[in-house]
Amino acid sequence: MPALPHYLQYCCMCLRRHGHEAYPVGGCVRDLLLGRQPQDWDVATSARPEEVMSLFARTVPTGLKHGTVTVLLGGGKVEVTAFRREGGYADGRHPDAVTFDAGLREDLSRRDFTINAMALAPGGGIIDLFGGQADLSQKIIRCVGSPAARFSEDALRMLRAVRFSAQLGFELEPATAGAVKAGVAGEAHLSAERVRAEVEQTITAPFPSRGGLLFSAGLLAPWLDGPVSPDLSVLSVLPPQPLHRWSGLCVLLGGTAFLERLKPDRHTAAVCAGVLCALRPPRPGTAADWRRALARYGAEVAAVAAAVMGAGEELERVLAAGPCYEIGALALTGGDLRKLGFRGPEIGRMQRALLCHVLEHPEDNRAEILRQLALRDQGSTNSFSNRP
């Protein structure tokens, strides 16, 4: 098991010295048992939020309403949350009331899945009240207690179940899988942003094909035009980066409407839209095609499009030749054209014409050749078509 960072040990020690219980809990324990280094550290404690804030010099009240304080220490941060009891989930997402009068058992019992409901004891042992270690060894995603109850408390947990399956390569145990397939009534309460985050983590996971359940179970129906069952296994051949996987999913769905309804950032939306345009028939097939794609869509979109269509090596060969696909890379500058007598809009028109020529004849991107082409065409309203 990987060692605990010193700042986490100090956080727990400080809480315990002041008479409070403190246990690393949740995903960090799961990752430790899987031999992975956790990215985030969560501690459950009997201390109330105001007590936590009084014990540490640097804290951020990240979720006081739910008992969470972020403790900032040398080397890292720890999310410290008071043991809590939750009552009622009218919106299928957030508890109607939270009280801090629970113990560790009750705190763990309200968590989503058994593999996330374990804690580290002060001596280093595992506190496992719901069979999380057994489910880890059997590679199973199982709800703590009743799946229907857990999902009615928070509909996002259905998407999280699928996401963990895709990330870990685990199977949903039958009762949990059945509740996922039957529990589609709560998605209307979920925000597009939270759904997008879960979908993104699912499609960028090592086993994206498992994310097909999101579609087949109807979990994404509010953001789709109708029933679809895309084969997400094809995403596994793409780099596990959001832009690549989102673009691949948009291709599978035949457009960007689904992504747009999930309110992505502008960059992601623009790249995915560009990729779909770049892949419209006829798709790039020659070096000249790829140079034109680079000029029209830019290097990033062209690279993602090439990956989606399995032509990454072709594009790499084109780029290795150092082609000119931007006006700024022309061997003849706007200043050079001005010296030749071009003025105002004539300069931009000639630069575009020269770039079009160089895209077809990359070897001609030399100042003298471009100068001859420009002079030949000077004063004409039609771009040249013949090489000097």
Short mmCIF file of the C-alpha atoms (twelve columns), coordinates in Angstrom:
data_MODEL
# 
_entry.id   MODEL 
# 
loop_
_atom_site.group_PDB 
_atom_site.id 
_atom_site.type_symbol 
_atom_site.label_atom_id 
_atom_site.label_alt_id 
_atom_site.label_comp_id 
_atom_site.label_asym_id 
_atom_site.label_seq_id 
_atom_site.Cartn_x 
_atom_site.Cartn_y 
_atom_site.Cartn_z 
_atom_site.pdbx_PDB_model_num 
ATOM 1   C CA . MET A 1   0.000   0.000  0.000   1 
ATOM 2   C CA . PRO A 2   1.462   3.429  -0.903  1 
ATOM 3   C CA . ALA A 3   2.607   5.530  2.046   1 
ATOM 4   C CA . LEU A 4   0.391   8.288  3.391   1 
ATOM 5   C CA . PRO A 5   1.739   11.797 2.751   1 
ATOM 6   C CA . HIS A 6   3.120   13.611 5.783   1 
ATOM 7   C CA . TYR A 7   0.594   16.441 5.569   1 
ATOM 8   C CA . LEU A 8   -2.304  13.952 5.751   1 
ATOM 9   C CA . GLN A 9   -0.750  12.234 8.771   1 
ATOM 10  C CA . TYR A 10  -0.272  15.610 10.444  1 
ATOM 11  C CA . CYS A 11  -3.890  16.599 9.766   1 
ATOM 12  C CA . CYS A 12  -5.229  13.433 11.391  1 
ATOM 13  C CA . MET A 13  -2.772  13.623 14.286  1 
ATOM 14  C CA . CYS A 14  -3.739  17.215 15.046  1 
ATOM 15  C CA . LEU A 15  -7.448  16.377 15.116  1 
ATOM 16  C CA . ARG A 16  -6.853  13.344 17.347  1 
ATOM 17  C CA . ARG A 17  -4.647  15.277 19.765  1 
ATOM 18  C CA . HIS A 18  -7.573  17.603 20.381  1 
ATOM 19  C CA . GLY A 19  -9.893  14.730 21.220  1 
ATOM 20  C CA . HIS A 20  -11.533 14.195 17.845  1 
ATOM 21  C CA . GLU A 21  -11.819 11.067 15.748  1 
ATOM 22  C CA . ALA A 22  -10.217 11.343 12.306  1 
ATOM 23  C CA . TYR A 23  -10.125 8.771  9.512   1 
ATOM 24  C CA . PRO A 24  -8.989  8.949  5.888   1 
ATOM 25  C CA . VAL A 25  -12.051 7.725  4.002   1 
ATOM 26  C CA . GLY A 26  -13.586 7.053  0.620   1 
ATOM 27  C CA . GLY A 27  -11.800 7.069  -2.696  1 
ATOM 28  C CA . CYS A 28  -8.332  7.539  -1.223  1 
ATOM 29  C CA . VAL A 29  -8.681  4.276  0.746   1 
ATOM 30  C CA . ARG A 30  -9.960  2.487  -2.356  1 
ATOM 31  C CA . ASP A 31  -6.998  3.726  -4.396  1 
ATOM 32  C CA . LEU A 32  -4.524  2.741  -1.696  1 
ATOM 33  C CA . LEU A 33  -5.919  -0.795 -1.672  1 
ATOM 34  C CA . LEU A 34  -5.622  -0.893 -5.463  1 
ATOM 35  C CA . GLY A 35  -1.957  0.132  -5.175  1 
ATOM 36  C CA . ARG A 36  -2.593  3.533  -6.695  1 
ATOM 37  C CA . GLN A 37  -1.472  6.899  -5.418  1 
ATOM 38  C CA . PRO A 38  -4.612  8.878  -4.533  1 
ATOM 39  C CA . GLN A 39  -5.013  12.283 -6.132  1 
ATOM 40  C CA . ASP A 40  -7.301  13.589 -3.381  1 
ATOM 41  C CA . TRP A 41  -7.399  12.996 0.344   1 
ATOM 42  C CA . ASP A 42  -10.604 13.044 2.389   1 
ATOM 43  C CA . VAL A 43  -10.835 12.788 6.156   1 
ATOM 44  C CA . ALA A 44  -14.000 12.130 8.154   1 
ATOM 45  C CA . THR A 45  -13.963 13.509 11.669  1 
ATOM 46  C CA . SER A 46  -16.071 13.955 14.769  1 
ATOM 47  C CA . ALA A 47  -14.967 17.604 14.855  1 
ATOM 48  C CA . ARG A 48  -17.468 20.158 13.659  1 
ATOM 49  C CA . PRO A 49  -16.443 22.501 10.819  1 
ATOM 50  C CA . GLU A 50  -15.826 25.468 13.117  1 
ATOM 51  C CA . GLU A 51  -13.591 23.312 15.311  1 
ATOM 52  C CA . VAL A 52  -11.583 22.174 12.287  1 
ATOM 53  C CA . MET A 53  -11.092 25.782 11.205  1 
ATOM 54  C CA . SER A 54  -9.866  26.742 14.673  1 
ATOM 55  C CA . LEU A 55  -7.179  24.039 14.679  1 
ATOM 56  C CA . PHE A 56  -5.407  24.905 11.435  1 
ATOM 57  C CA . ALA A 57  -3.857  28.154 10.278  1 
ATOM 58  C CA . ARG A 58  -5.004  27.915 6.661   1 
ATOM 59  C CA . THR A 59  -8.452  26.629 5.812   1 
ATOM 60  C CA . VAL A 60  -11.094 27.225 3.167   1 
ATOM 61  C CA . PRO A 61  -14.803 26.799 4.037   1 
ATOM 62  C CA . THR A 62  -15.517 24.868 0.843   1 
ATOM 63  C CA . GLY A 63  -18.794 23.327 2.023   1 
ATOM 64  C CA . LEU A 64  -19.737 24.427 5.508   1 
ATOM 65  C CA . LYS A 65  -23.381 23.577 4.892   1 
ATOM 66  C CA . HIS A 66  -22.340 19.955 4.404   1 
ATOM 67  C CA . GLY A 67  -19.605 20.047 7.030   1 
ATOM 68  C CA . THR A 68  -16.591 20.274 4.708   1 
ATOM 69  C CA . VAL A 69  -13.494 22.374 5.284   1 
ATOM 70  C CA . THR A 70  -10.394 22.265 3.101   1 
ATOM 71  C CA . VAL A 71  -7.264  22.270 5.236   1 
ATOM 72  C CA . LEU A 72  -4.221  23.706 3.461   1 
ATOM 73  C CA . LEU A 73  -0.918  22.299 4.690   1 
ATOM 74  C CA . GLY A 74  2.647   22.270 3.479   1 
ATOM 75  C CA . GLY A 75  2.714   19.807 0.626   1 
ATOM 76  C CA . GLY A 76  -0.984  19.508 -0.089  1 
ATOM 77  C CA . LYS A 77  -4.577  19.900 0.966   1 
ATOM 78  C CA . VAL A 78  -7.051  17.692 2.792   1 
ATOM 79  C CA . GLU A 79  -10.846 17.789 2.565   1 
ATOM 80  C CA . VAL A 80  -12.038 17.389 6.154   1 
ATOM 81  C CA . THR A 81  -15.734 16.623 6.635   1 
ATOM 82  C CA . ALA A 82  -17.631 16.158 9.877   1 
ATOM 83  C CA . PHE A 83  -19.491 12.900 10.471  1 
ATOM 84  C CA . ARG A 84  -22.974 13.693 9.264   1 
ATOM 85  C CA . ARG A 85  -26.519 12.465 9.096   1 
ATOM 86  C CA . GLU A 86  -28.610 13.413 6.078   1 
ATOM 87  C CA . GLY A 87  -32.385 13.650 5.977   1 
ATOM 88  C CA . GLY A 88  -34.644 13.709 2.921   1 
ATOM 89  C CA . TYR A 89  -33.743 14.268 -0.734  1 
ATOM 90  C CA . ALA A 90  -36.659 16.169 -2.229  1 
ATOM 91  C CA . ASP A 91  -34.738 17.130 -5.365  1 
ATOM 92  C CA . GLY A 92  -33.086 13.728 -5.833  1 
ATOM 93  C CA . ARG A 93  -29.681 15.333 -5.549  1 
ATOM 94  C CA . HIS A 94  -29.107 17.230 -2.271  1 
ATOM 95  C CA . PRO A 95  -30.113 16.377 1.308   1 
ATOM 96  C CA . ASP A 96  -32.889 18.519 2.749   1 
ATOM 97  C CA . ALA A 97  -31.074 18.645 6.077   1 
ATOM 98  C CA . VAL A 98  -27.626 17.788 7.410   1 
ATOM 99  C CA . THR A 99  -26.765 17.288 11.076  1 
ATOM 100 C CA . PHE A 100 -23.381 16.573 12.578  1 
ATOM 101 C CA . ASP A 101 -24.386 14.121 15.267  1 
ATOM 102 C CA . ALA A 102 -23.430 10.860 13.556  1 
ATOM 103 C CA . GLY A 103 -20.582 8.427  14.108  1 
ATOM 104 C CA . LEU A 104 -18.253 6.749  11.647  1 
ATOM 105 C CA . ARG A 105 -20.589 3.808  10.961  1 
ATOM 106 C CA . GLU A 106 -23.500 6.046  10.008  1 
ATOM 107 C CA . ASP A 107 -21.235 8.319  8.017   1 
ATOM 108 C CA . LEU A 108 -19.935 5.391  5.979   1 
ATOM 109 C CA . SER A 109 -23.406 3.907  5.559   1 
ATOM 110 C CA . ARG A 110 -24.639 6.948  3.592   1 
ATOM 111 C CA . ARG A 111 -21.874 6.634  0.971   1 
ATOM 112 C CA . ASP A 112 -22.550 5.448  -2.560  1 
ATOM 113 C CA . PHE A 113 -20.608 2.214  -3.148  1 
ATOM 114 C CA . THR A 114 -18.946 -0.318 -0.877  1 
ATOM 115 C CA . ILE A 115 -15.531 0.311  -2.445  1 
ATOM 116 C CA . ASN A 116 -15.889 3.975  -1.420  1 
ATOM 117 C CA . ALA A 117 -17.184 3.243  2.074   1 
ATOM 118 C CA . MET A 118 -13.967 2.230  3.830   1 
ATOM 119 C CA . ALA A 119 -11.774 4.103  6.285   1 
ATOM 120 C CA . LEU A 120 -8.218  3.884  7.583   1 
ATOM 121 C CA . ALA A 121 -7.904  3.240  11.306  1 
ATOM 122 C CA . PRO A 122 -5.256  5.155  13.317  1 
ATOM 123 C CA . GLY A 123 -3.101  2.035  13.440  1 
ATOM 124 C CA . GLY A 124 -3.224  1.574  9.672   1 
ATOM 125 C CA . GLY A 125 -5.898  -1.107 9.534   1 
ATOM 126 C CA . ILE A 126 -8.901  -1.004 7.229   1 
ATOM 127 C CA . ILE A 127 -12.344 -0.274 8.651   1 
ATOM 128 C CA . ASP A 128 -14.599 -2.098 6.217   1 
ATOM 129 C CA . LEU A 129 -18.180 -2.383 7.429   1 
ATOM 130 C CA . PHE A 130 -19.874 -3.137 4.094   1 
ATOM 131 C CA . GLY A 131 -17.622 -5.576 2.247   1 
ATOM 132 C CA . GLY A 132 -15.667 -3.090 0.196   1 
ATOM 133 C CA . GLN A 133 -12.459 -5.143 0.185   1 
ATOM 134 C CA . ALA A 134 -14.282 -8.236 -1.052  1 
ATOM 135 C CA . ASP A 135 -15.906 -6.225 -3.833  1 
ATOM 136 C CA . LEU A 136 -12.538 -4.766 -4.800  1 
ATOM 137 C CA . SER A 137 -11.041 -8.236 -5.057  1 
ATOM 138 C CA . GLN A 138 -14.010 -9.453 -7.105  1 
ATOM 139 C CA . LYS A 139 -14.017 -6.274 -9.223  1 
ATOM 140 C CA . ILE A 140 -17.597 -5.381 -8.419  1 
ATOM 141 C CA . ILE A 141 -19.426 -2.060 -8.089  1 
ATOM 142 C CA . ARG A 142 -22.094 -2.531 -5.406  1 
ATOM 143 C CA . CYS A 143 -24.216 0.070  -3.642  1 
ATOM 144 C CA . VAL A 144 -24.044 0.391  0.121   1 
ATOM 145 C CA . GLY A 145 -27.365 -1.045 1.258   1 
ATOM 146 C CA . SER A 146 -30.340 -0.618 -1.056  1 
ATOM 147 C CA . PRO A 147 -29.398 0.593  -4.578  1 
ATOM 148 C CA . ALA A 148 -32.843 2.172  -5.000  1 
ATOM 149 C CA . ALA A 149 -32.366 4.127  -1.768  1 
ATOM 150 C CA . ARG A 150 -28.878 5.295  -2.701  1 
ATOM 151 C CA . PHE A 151 -29.959 6.429  -6.161  1 
ATOM 152 C CA . SER A 152 -33.090 8.148  -4.866  1 
ATOM 153 C CA . GLU A 153 -30.843 10.170 -2.552  1 
ATOM 154 C CA . ASP A 154 -28.671 11.294 -5.452  1 
ATOM 155 C CA . ALA A 155 -29.491 10.461 -9.069  1 
ATOM 156 C CA . LEU A 156 -25.928 11.338 -10.094 1 
ATOM 157 C CA . ARG A 157 -24.821 8.123  -8.391  1 
ATOM 158 C CA . MET A 158 -26.238 6.137  -11.309 1 
ATOM 159 C CA . LEU A 159 -23.830 7.889  -13.645 1 
ATOM 160 C CA . ARG A 160 -21.040 7.478  -11.092 1 
ATOM 161 C CA . ALA A 161 -21.660 3.722  -11.009 1 
ATOM 162 C CA . VAL A 162 -21.103 3.538  -14.749 1 
ATOM 163 C CA . ARG A 163 -18.110 5.847  -14.521 1 
ATOM 164 C CA . PHE A 164 -16.383 3.687  -11.896 1 
ATOM 165 C CA . SER A 165 -17.076 0.636  -14.028 1 
ATOM 166 C CA . ALA A 166 -15.356 2.328  -16.982 1 
ATOM 167 C CA . GLN A 167 -12.454 3.593  -14.902 1 
ATOM 168 C CA . LEU A 168 -11.737 0.386  -13.011 1 
ATOM 169 C CA . GLY A 169 -12.988 -2.248 -15.423 1 
ATOM 170 C CA . PHE A 170 -15.392 -3.525 -12.758 1 
ATOM 171 C CA . GLU A 171 -18.830 -5.062 -13.255 1 
ATOM 172 C CA . LEU A 172 -21.999 -3.665 -11.693 1 
ATOM 173 C CA . GLU A 173 -23.443 -6.300 -9.391  1 
ATOM 174 C CA . PRO A 174 -26.945 -7.367 -10.506 1 
ATOM 175 C CA . ALA A 175 -29.031 -5.363 -8.008  1 
ATOM 176 C CA . THR A 176 -27.016 -2.211 -8.644  1 
ATOM 177 C CA . ALA A 177 -27.173 -2.700 -12.420 1 
ATOM 178 C CA . GLY A 178 -30.916 -3.297 -12.224 1 
ATOM 179 C CA . ALA A 179 -31.442 -0.113 -10.242 1 
ATOM 180 C CA . VAL A 180 -29.370 1.855  -12.751 1 
ATOM 181 C CA . LYS A 181 -31.515 0.592  -15.616 1 
ATOM 182 C CA . ALA A 182 -34.739 1.262  -13.720 1 
ATOM 183 C CA . GLY A 183 -33.836 4.518  -12.052 1 
ATOM 184 C CA . VAL A 184 -34.125 7.018  -14.880 1 
ATOM 185 C CA . ALA A 185 -36.675 9.251  -13.167 1 
ATOM 186 C CA . GLY A 186 -34.139 11.386 -11.360 1 
ATOM 187 C CA . GLU A 187 -32.057 12.787 -14.213 1 
ATOM 188 C CA . ALA A 188 -34.259 15.847 -14.613 1 
ATOM 189 C CA . HIS A 189 -32.794 17.117 -11.345 1 
ATOM 190 C CA . LEU A 190 -29.220 16.842 -12.575 1 
ATOM 191 C CA . SER A 191 -27.405 19.828 -13.984 1 
ATOM 192 C CA . ALA A 192 -25.927 19.621 -17.456 1 
ATOM 193 C CA . GLU A 193 -22.520 20.512 -16.033 1 
ATOM 194 C CA . ARG A 194 -22.488 17.624 -13.545 1 
ATOM 195 C CA . VAL A 195 -23.675 15.179 -16.186 1 
ATOM 196 C CA . ARG A 196 -20.998 16.395 -18.596 1 
ATOM 197 C CA . ALA A 197 -18.286 15.859 -15.986 1 
ATOM 198 C CA . GLU A 198 -19.419 12.271 -15.381 1 
ATOM 199 C CA . VAL A 199 -19.710 11.507 -19.096 1 
ATOM 200 C CA . GLU A 200 -16.279 12.978 -19.732 1 
ATOM 201 C CA . GLN A 201 -14.659 10.886 -17.016 1 
ATOM 202 C CA . THR A 202 -16.423 7.826  -18.408 1 
ATOM 203 C CA . ILE A 203 -15.417 8.243  -22.047 1 
ATOM 204 C CA . THR A 204 -11.810 9.128  -21.146 1 
ATOM 205 C CA . ALA A 205 -11.511 6.068  -18.882 1 
ATOM 206 C CA . PRO A 206 -9.519  2.930  -19.770 1 
ATOM 207 C CA . PHE A 207 -12.735 0.983  -20.502 1 
ATOM 208 C CA . PRO A 208 -15.011 3.453  -22.327 1 
ATOM 209 C CA . SER A 209 -17.145 0.682  -23.812 1 
ATOM 210 C CA . ARG A 210 -18.714 0.227  -20.381 1 
ATOM 211 C CA . GLY A 211 -20.114 3.717  -20.753 1 
ATOM 212 C CA . GLY A 212 -22.596 2.367  -23.267 1 
ATOM 213 C CA . LEU A 213 -24.884 1.700  -20.300 1 
ATOM 214 C CA . LEU A 214 -25.352 5.469  -19.939 1 
ATOM 215 C CA . PHE A 215 -27.168 5.408  -23.277 1 
ATOM 216 C CA . SER A 216 -28.866 2.003  -23.209 1 
ATOM 217 C CA . ALA A 217 -30.296 2.607  -19.720 1 
ATOM 218 C CA . GLY A 218 -31.707 5.966  -20.755 1 
ATOM 219 C CA . LEU A 219 -29.626 7.892  -18.226 1 
ATOM 220 C CA . LEU A 220 -28.808 10.548 -20.829 1 
ATOM 221 C CA . ALA A 221 -32.259 10.709 -22.413 1 
ATOM 222 C CA . PRO A 222 -32.963 14.312 -21.301 1 
ATOM 223 C CA . TRP A 223 -30.008 15.502 -23.377 1 
ATOM 224 C CA . LEU A 224 -30.567 13.342 -26.469 1 
ATOM 225 C CA . ASP A 225 -33.028 13.601 -29.348 1 
ATOM 226 C CA . GLY A 226 -34.047 9.960  -29.032 1 
ATOM 227 C CA . PRO A 227 -32.828 6.471  -28.113 1 
ATOM 228 C CA . VAL A 228 -29.297 5.725  -29.284 1 
ATOM 229 C CA . SER A 229 -26.824 2.966  -28.434 1 
ATOM 230 C CA . PRO A 230 -23.413 3.993  -29.775 1 
ATOM 231 C CA . ASP A 231 -20.604 1.456  -29.683 1 
ATOM 232 C CA . LEU A 232 -18.210 3.258  -27.347 1 
ATOM 233 C CA . SER A 233 -15.569 0.532  -27.691 1 
ATOM 234 C CA . VAL A 234 -14.181 2.415  -30.693 1 
ATOM 235 C CA . LEU A 235 -13.200 5.269  -28.379 1 
ATOM 236 C CA . SER A 236 -10.550 3.068  -26.764 1 
ATOM 237 C CA . VAL A 237 -8.289  3.442  -29.825 1 
ATOM 238 C CA . LEU A 238 -8.186  7.224  -29.335 1 
ATOM 239 C CA . PRO A 239 -5.873  9.036  -26.911 1 
ATOM 240 C CA . PRO A 240 -7.641  9.267  -23.526 1 
ATOM 241 C CA . GLN A 241 -7.894  13.030 -23.781 1 
ATOM 242 C CA . PRO A 242 -11.223 14.894 -23.535 1 
ATOM 243 C CA . LEU A 243 -10.951 16.555 -26.956 1 
ATOM 244 C CA . HIS A 244 -10.239 13.256 -28.708 1 
ATOM 245 C CA . ARG A 245 -12.894 11.248 -26.904 1 
ATOM 246 C CA . TRP A 246 -15.584 13.944 -27.118 1 
ATOM 247 C CA . SER A 247 -14.893 14.341 -30.838 1 
ATOM 248 C CA . GLY A 248 -15.093 10.584 -31.293 1 
ATOM 249 C CA . LEU A 249 -18.400 10.473 -29.423 1 
ATOM 250 C CA . CYS A 250 -19.790 13.343 -31.522 1 
ATOM 251 C CA . VAL A 251 -18.869 11.403 -34.663 1 
ATOM 252 C CA . LEU A 252 -20.670 8.329  -33.295 1 
ATOM 253 C CA . LEU A 253 -23.737 10.425 -32.513 1 
ATOM 254 C CA . GLY A 254 -23.627 12.184 -35.885 1 
ATOM 255 C CA . GLY A 255 -23.300 15.706 -34.529 1 
ATOM 256 C CA . THR A 256 -22.531 17.958 -31.592 1 
ATOM 257 C CA . ALA A 257 -26.080 18.523 -30.304 1 
ATOM 258 C CA . PHE A 258 -25.627 16.203 -27.304 1 
ATOM 259 C CA . LEU A 259 -22.376 17.860 -26.283 1 
ATOM 260 C CA . GLU A 260 -23.803 21.354 -26.713 1 
ATOM 261 C CA . ARG A 261 -26.729 20.535 -24.408 1 
ATOM 262 C CA . LEU A 262 -24.229 19.586 -21.716 1 
ATOM 263 C CA . LYS A 263 -22.795 23.128 -21.825 1 
ATOM 264 C CA . PRO A 264 -19.134 22.444 -22.619 1 
ATOM 265 C CA . ASP A 265 -16.470 25.121 -22.579 1 
ATOM 266 C CA . ARG A 266 -16.126 27.063 -25.812 1 
ATOM 267 C CA . HIS A 267 -12.820 25.485 -26.774 1 
ATOM 268 C CA . THR A 268 -14.132 21.923 -26.532 1 
ATOM 269 C CA . ALA A 269 -17.276 22.834 -28.459 1 
ATOM 270 C CA . ALA A 270 -15.260 24.575 -31.193 1 
ATOM 271 C CA . VAL A 271 -12.762 21.728 -31.610 1 
ATOM 272 C CA . CYS A 272 -15.478 19.060 -31.806 1 
ATOM 273 C CA . ALA A 273 -17.449 21.097 -34.332 1 
ATOM 274 C CA . GLY A 274 -14.279 21.616 -36.364 1 
ATOM 275 C CA . VAL A 275 -13.487 17.908 -36.329 1 
ATOM 276 C CA . LEU A 276 -16.925 17.024 -37.657 1 
ATOM 277 C CA . CYS A 277 -16.488 19.579 -40.447 1 
ATOM 278 C CA . ALA A 278 -13.017 18.261 -41.267 1 
ATOM 279 C CA . LEU A 279 -14.352 14.714 -41.513 1 
ATOM 280 C CA . ARG A 280 -17.165 15.488 -43.906 1 
ATOM 281 C CA . PRO A 281 -16.777 13.597 -47.209 1 
ATOM 282 C CA . PRO A 282 -14.489 13.644 -48.941 1 
ATOM 283 C CA . ARG A 283 -12.210 13.104 -45.966 1 
ATOM 284 C CA . PRO A 284 -8.540  14.108 -46.175 1 
ATOM 285 C CA . GLY A 285 -6.561  11.436 -47.961 1 
ATOM 286 C CA . THR A 286 -3.480  13.035 -49.495 1 
ATOM 287 C CA . ALA A 287 -0.704  15.229 -48.161 1 
ATOM 288 C CA . ALA A 288 -2.277  18.185 -49.966 1 
ATOM 289 C CA . ASP A 289 -5.621  17.383 -48.336 1 
ATOM 290 C CA . TRP A 290 -4.015  17.485 -44.913 1 
ATOM 291 C CA . ARG A 291 -2.218  20.757 -45.679 1 
ATOM 292 C CA . ARG A 292 -5.554  22.256 -46.687 1 
ATOM 293 C CA . ALA A 293 -7.146  20.895 -43.519 1 
ATOM 294 C CA . LEU A 294 -4.364  22.435 -41.454 1 
ATOM 295 C CA . ALA A 295 -4.919  25.765 -43.146 1 
ATOM 296 C CA . ARG A 296 -8.675  25.691 -42.757 1 
ATOM 297 C CA . TYR A 297 -9.091  24.235 -39.274 1 
ATOM 298 C CA . GLY A 298 -5.739  24.660 -37.547 1 
ATOM 299 C CA . ALA A 299 -3.262  22.136 -36.213 1 
ATOM 300 C CA . GLU A 300 -5.255  21.099 -33.147 1 
ATOM 301 C CA . VAL A 301 -8.476  20.273 -34.988 1 
ATOM 302 C CA . ALA A 302 -6.560  18.549 -37.770 1 
ATOM 303 C CA . ALA A 303 -4.656  16.417 -35.254 1 
ATOM 304 C CA . VAL A 304 -7.832  15.314 -33.466 1 
ATOM 305 C CA . ALA A 305 -9.585  14.644 -36.785 1 
ATOM 306 C CA . ALA A 306 -6.639  12.560 -37.966 1 
ATOM 307 C CA . ALA A 307 -6.717  10.533 -34.739 1 
ATOM 308 C CA . VAL A 308 -10.459 9.934  -35.042 1 
ATOM 309 C CA . MET A 309 -10.119 8.615  -38.590 1 
ATOM 310 C CA . GLY A 310 -6.972  6.622  -37.792 1 
ATOM 311 C CA . ALA A 311 -4.722  8.779  -39.927 1 
ATOM 312 C CA . GLY A 312 -2.440  10.146 -37.247 1 
ATOM 313 C CA . GLU A 313 0.726   8.840  -38.897 1 
ATOM 314 C CA . GLU A 314 -0.226  10.411 -42.212 1 
ATOM 315 C CA . LEU A 315 -0.635  13.804 -40.611 1 
ATOM 316 C CA . GLU A 316 2.619   13.375 -38.692 1 
ATOM 317 C CA . ARG A 317 4.467   12.768 -41.958 1 
ATOM 318 C CA . VAL A 318 2.948   15.914 -43.437 1 
ATOM 319 C CA . LEU A 319 3.899   17.968 -40.380 1 
ATOM 320 C CA . ALA A 320 7.400   16.497 -40.334 1 
ATOM 321 C CA . ALA A 321 7.986   18.104 -43.727 1 
ATOM 322 C CA . GLY A 322 7.443   21.511 -42.144 1 
ATOM 323 C CA . PRO A 323 4.660   22.684 -44.446 1 
ATOM 324 C CA . CYS A 324 3.444   26.254 -44.609 1 
ATOM 325 C CA . TYR A 325 -0.256  26.297 -43.800 1 
ATOM 326 C CA . GLU A 326 -0.602  29.767 -42.273 1 
ATOM 327 C CA . ILE A 327 -0.145  33.190 -43.815 1 
ATOM 328 C CA . GLY A 328 2.360   34.042 -41.098 1 
ATOM 329 C CA . ALA A 329 4.633   31.237 -42.319 1 
ATOM 330 C CA . LEU A 330 4.847   32.488 -45.911 1 
ATOM 331 C CA . ALA A 331 8.364   33.334 -47.025 1 
ATOM 332 C CA . LEU A 332 7.018   36.632 -48.390 1 
ATOM 333 C CA . THR A 333 5.613   38.940 -45.712 1 
ATOM 334 C CA . GLY A 334 3.008   41.634 -45.848 1 
ATOM 335 C CA . GLY A 335 5.827   44.156 -45.623 1 
ATOM 336 C CA . ASP A 336 7.505   42.595 -48.649 1 
ATOM 337 C CA . LEU A 337 4.263   42.874 -50.604 1 
ATOM 338 C CA . ARG A 338 3.950   46.515 -49.623 1 
ATOM 339 C CA . LYS A 339 7.397   47.170 -51.022 1 
ATOM 340 C CA . LEU A 340 6.244   45.567 -54.268 1 
ATOM 341 C CA . GLY A 341 3.455   48.112 -54.499 1 
ATOM 342 C CA . PHE A 342 0.509   46.253 -52.983 1 
ATOM 343 C CA . ARG A 343 -1.775  48.358 -50.824 1 
ATOM 344 C CA . GLY A 344 -4.626  47.789 -48.354 1 
ATOM 345 C CA . PRO A 345 -6.931  44.858 -49.198 1 
ATOM 346 C CA . GLU A 346 -4.603  43.869 -52.040 1 
ATOM 347 C CA . ILE A 347 -2.058  42.641 -49.494 1 
ATOM 348 C CA . GLY A 348 -4.490  40.282 -47.776 1 
ATOM 349 C CA . ARG A 349 -5.839  39.029 -51.103 1 
ATOM 350 C CA . MET A 350 -2.345  38.284 -52.359 1 
ATOM 351 C CA . GLN A 351 -1.343  36.563 -49.103 1 
ATOM 352 C CA . ARG A 352 -4.366  34.287 -49.360 1 
ATOM 353 C CA . ALA A 353 -3.586  33.530 -52.990 1 
ATOM 354 C CA . LEU A 354 0.047   32.767 -52.178 1 
ATOM 355 C CA . LEU A 355 -0.990  30.477 -49.319 1 
ATOM 356 C CA . CYS A 356 -3.379  28.582 -51.594 1 
ATOM 357 C CA . HIS A 357 -0.528  28.087 -54.043 1 
ATOM 358 C CA . VAL A 358 1.900   26.936 -51.354 1 
ATOM 359 C CA . LEU A 359 -0.628  24.458 -49.965 1 
ATOM 360 C CA . GLU A 360 -0.554  22.724 -53.361 1 
ATOM 361 C CA . HIS A 361 3.166   23.306 -53.985 1 
ATOM 362 C CA . PRO A 362 4.920   23.458 -50.593 1 
ATOM 363 C CA . GLU A 363 8.339   23.530 -52.260 1 
ATOM 364 C CA . ASP A 364 7.497   26.974 -53.660 1 
ATOM 365 C CA . ASN A 365 7.490   28.654 -50.262 1 
ATOM 366 C CA . ARG A 366 10.605  30.654 -51.078 1 
ATOM 367 C CA . ALA A 367 10.752  34.433 -51.164 1 
ATOM 368 C CA . GLU A 368 11.957  34.707 -54.783 1 
ATOM 369 C CA . ILE A 369 9.314   32.351 -56.186 1 
ATOM 370 C CA . LEU A 370 6.522   34.022 -54.238 1 
ATOM 371 C CA . ARG A 371 7.780   37.423 -55.341 1 
ATOM 372 C CA . GLN A 372 7.564   36.367 -58.994 1 
ATOM 373 C CA . LEU A 373 4.058   35.017 -58.477 1 
ATOM 374 C CA . ALA A 374 2.935   38.213 -56.785 1 
ATOM 375 C CA . LEU A 375 4.413   40.465 -59.464 1 
ATOM 376 C CA . ARG A 376 2.844   38.403 -62.232 1 
ATOM 377 C CA . ASP A 377 -0.555  38.764 -60.614 1 
ATOM 378 C CA . GLN A 378 -0.195  42.419 -59.542 1 
ATOM 379 C CA . GLY A 379 -3.190  44.470 -60.574 1 
ATOM 380 C CA . SER A 380 -5.246  41.420 -61.500 1 
ATOM 381 C CA . THR A 381 -8.523  40.512 -59.775 1 
ATOM 382 C CA . ASN A 382 -7.943  36.804 -60.355 1 
ATOM 383 C CA . SER A 383 -5.438  34.726 -58.396 1 
ATOM 384 C CA . PHE A 384 -2.732  33.026 -60.408 1 
ATOM 385 C CA . SER A 385 -3.003  29.409 -61.357 1 
ATOM 386 C CA . ASN A 386 0.325   28.599 -62.952 1 
ATOM 387 C CA . ARG A 387 3.697   28.275 -61.275 1 
ATOM 388 C CA . PRO A 388 6.582   30.485 -62.497 1 
# 
